[in-house]
Structure formats: structure tokens, C-alpha cells
Amino acid sequence: MISKVSSPKLKSNPYVIAIDGPAGSGKGTVAKLVSQKLNFHYLDSGAIYRVIAYAALQKNIESQAIDRLVQMVKTLNIKFIEDKILLNTINISNLIRTESVSKFTSEIAIHPPIRKSILDFQKSFFKSPGLVAEGRDMATIVFPNAKVKIYLNASSKVRINRRYKQLILKGNGVNIANLTRDIEIRDKRDKERMVSPLKIAFDAHVLETDNLTIDQTVTKILQFI
């Protein structure tokens, strides 16, 4: 269970806040801070796909081997404990944040059977007093009845710079040209996949974050709530 801090009273519990957006829009950092402010549970849906991708790479399973991937998912024991992500009791929090895992994640996340296989697991995070869920299809597919829906957006240039700095701070070697190409490919794949594409929910608040700090973005989301 992710540690929490005290939260204000909300009129309806349990309460879901769904945050979607492209890679590098800041949704992960922002969603975690909002969950802490409200003392809510937190779901990083992308991390689940990253764990699957990491496990598949370890087993040399190709991204198009859908049946093998689905069977593998059934054997995985994934746990989120505070800031740690455990796979079969092993802490892989840093291992799933490399660019190779990111690239493979975007390749397997397009498969409908993979997305369907983790849907119940994603929904299991919805508990009192509430949940902040972030990803690509939280507001449109996983939690379509969320009380508050947010779409975080940013220009490609800003998102690439954010991702570059994030990787450098974690000690990962990264080439800006390769990173740019990978994010462009990921954007195209996310938006054009047949099932659960990245799109703005019709009732979502859209936040352009190019000129917003993390704290300013969090404040705006709390105002919507």
C-alpha cells in the first residue's frame, strides 16, 4: 500500500480522479502528488505495462508473441509497496525505467489481449477513500465514470526535454535524437492503436503544461476537484 498524508473531506467516496496524457506530459509526477495531497491511492498504469515488458525481455519473448505474453502475465506477481515496484518479490523499480523497456512497453501495449488481461488488476486499485489513476486510457476506458477527468498535454519539445532530464538524473545514458524519435513513434502508436487509443475524454479538463510548474499543475487539478 502506498503511504498517504491527510486529506480534505470530499462529498462522494470512493472518488476517482483519472489523469491521461502523452509521454512526458508530467502526469506521473503530478498524479502522485495529487494522491498524496488527498490521501488517496495511486495507480501508475504505465508501470504495469513496463513490468510486463521487463519480464518479457527477461524471457526473450517478442512483442508480437501475444499468446505467450498473455500466458506470462498470468504468472506475474506484481505489487506496489510505497515507492517500490515488486515483481515476484524482487524490487525492479529502476529496472523498468530504461529506454529499452519504454520502447518495448509501447510495442506490447497496443495488443488488446494484453490490455484486457490487466483491466481487473487496474480496477482493484479503486478503494476508499479514493484513487488517482494516471495513464493513457484511464478516463476513457478503465474509469469512464471518474468524478474528475484530466488530460495533461505539452508540446513535443517540452516533453522531450523533460524526459531527457529525468533519464539523466537517474544516471541513464540517453541520446537526444534517439529519444526524440522514440517519443514521436510512441505518440503515433498510442494515438492510432485500435483499442484504447490515447484521446481526450469528452468531459475532461485539458491542461497545457508547457508553462506550468509541477506545483501549479497540481494546484489547478485540486481546484477542479
N, C-alpha and C positions, 0 to 999 in steps of 0.2 A: 504494500500500500504506500502510495506517495504521501510524504509528510505534508501537512497543511498548516495554515495560520487562521486566525479568527476571521469570520466573515459577517457581512451585514445580513439582516433578515430579508428574504425575498418572498413575494406574495404567493408563489407557487413552487412546491418542491415535490419530487425532484425536478431539476431545472437543467436544460441542456443549452449550451452555447456552442454553436457549430462555426468553425473558422476554416475557410478554404482559401486557396491561393496557389500560385505557381512557385516553383523552386526559388528560394532566395528572397521571398517577399517578407520574411520575418515572422511568419505565422507560428513557428515552433517556439521561439523565444517569447513572443507576445502571449501565446496561449498558456504557456506555463506560468507566466507572471499573473495573468488574469485568474487562473485557477488558484494560485496562492492567495491572491487578494480576497477571493470569495470563499476560501477554504473548501474548494471543490476538487473532485477527482479530475485527473488529466489523462487524455488519450492522445498519444502521438501515433496516429495510424500509419504514418510512413515508416516508423521504426519497425512495425510488424513486418511490412514487406521487406525491409532491409534485413531483418533476421532470417527470413525465408531465403533471400538472395544469398546471404552469407553462408547459410547451411548448404544451399545448392552448390555454391562454388567449392565448398569443402568436399563435397561428394562428387564433384565433376559432372553435375547434371546440367545439361544445356538448357538455354532459356526456352526452346521450343518443345522440350520434352514434358508436355503438360501433364500427362498421366503420372509420370514419375514425380513431378513436382507436387501434385495434389496428394499422392500417397505419402511423400516425405512430410508434408505439412501435418498430416495426421499423427506423426510420430514425435513432433516437436513439443517440448515443454517450455513455453515462453512465459517469463514472469517479469513484471516491472516492480522493483522494490526501491522506493525512494528515487534516487537518480541513476540506479543501476538497471541494466537490461540483462537478464539471465537467460541463457539457452542451455537447457538440460543442466542447470545449476552452475554453469560457467559464465562469468561476467564478460560479456562481449560488447560492452557499451562503446568503446573506442573503435573496436574492430569493424563495426558496421558503418562507420562514418567516412570510410575512404572513398575516393572517386571511383575505384573499380567496383566496389559494392553499389555505389549510387547508380552507376551506368547499368549494371546487371539488374538492379531493382526496377528501373524504368522499363527494362525489356520483359520482365516477368509479370509486372503489374497490369499489363494490357490484357492478360488472359482471363476471361470471365470465370472459369472454374476456380482459379486461384482467388479471385476477389470473393466469390461465393463461399469458398472454404473458410474464410476468416470472418465472415459477417457476424456470426453469433459471438465470436470472441470479442469483436469490436463493441458490440452492443452490451456485452457483460460489464463494461466499464460504467454503464449508466446506473448509478446508485445515488441514494440520498447522501448529502443534501443536493448534489448536482454534479454536472460534468462539463468540462471544457474540452471539446474534441476538435482536433485540427488535422487537415489532410487535403485531399483533392475532391472528395465527394461526400464530405460529412453533412453538408446542408441539403444536398440533392438526393442522396441515396441512403446513407446509413442512418441519419437522424433527420428525415424530412419534416418532422413535426417539432424541431427545435424551437425554443421560445425566442432565441435571438440568433440570427444568421449574419455572419460577417464574411465579406470577400476582401482579402488583403491583396493589393496589387502594387506593382512597382515596375519601372522601366527595366528593360533588359540590362542596360549599362549599370544601373544601381544594383540589381540583383547579382550580377556577375562580380562586382566589386565586393559586395557583402560576403558572397560565398568564398571568394579568394581570401579575404581577411580571416574568415572563420577557419579555413583549412590551414593557413599559415600559423595561426595562433595555436592550433592543435599539433603543430610540428609535421604536417603533411606536405610533401613536396608537390607543387602544382604549377602547371604551365597555363598562363592566362589564355592563350589561343585555344588550347585543348579544352579548357574549362568553358570558354565561350561556345565552342562547337557543341560540347556535351549538353549545355543548358538549352541551346536552341533546339537540339534534337529532342530533348526531354519535353520541352514545351509543346513541340509539334505532336509528339506521341501522346502526351497527356490530354491534349485538346481534341485529337482526332480519333482516339480509340473508340471502338464500337460500344463498349459497355462502360458506364460510369465515367464519361469524359469530364475533364475539368471545365466547369462553366459556372456562371453566376446564377445562383438561385433567384427566382423572380422576386422574392420578398427579402433579399439580403441587403444589408448596408454595405456599400462599396467604399473602401478606404484606400486612397492613393498614398503610399507611404514614402515616396521619394524624398519629401521634405519634412518628414516627421521623425522625431527621435522615438526610441522604443517606449519611453515613458509617456510621450504624447499620444502614441498609438494606443497604449493600454488605457490611458485616461479617456480617450474617445470611446473605446469599447465599453468601458464602465458607465459612461454617460448613456449609451444606447440601452444598456441593461436597466 
